[in-house]
């Protein structure tokens, strides 16, 4: 009898745990988003410091650098934008992502 109660309790416990919602199609995973945000931060910092060398400043825009960056990662700027909007809907998640981005950048130093 105790085993039956234990089994029923375990089944109830497992059924009550929340399963994460699957990501909508075209949304980057949290890990991909953290890496993308870190890359964007580094790209924007380089642009601010005029460190994007080898190309005259009037021939390419920051948008061109974004496109090249995301193409090299296998997704588009539109996918990044929609993923950013998706994660921004939940401030707690976005805060966790940004904390991870800062940690990743600090580890690069």
Secondary structure, DSSP 8 states (H G I E B T S, - for coil): -HHHHHHHHHHHHHHHS-------TT---HHHHHHHHHHHHHHHHHHHTT---SS-TTT--HHHHHHHHHHHHTS-HHHHHHHHHHHHTSHHHHHHHHHHHHHHHHHH-
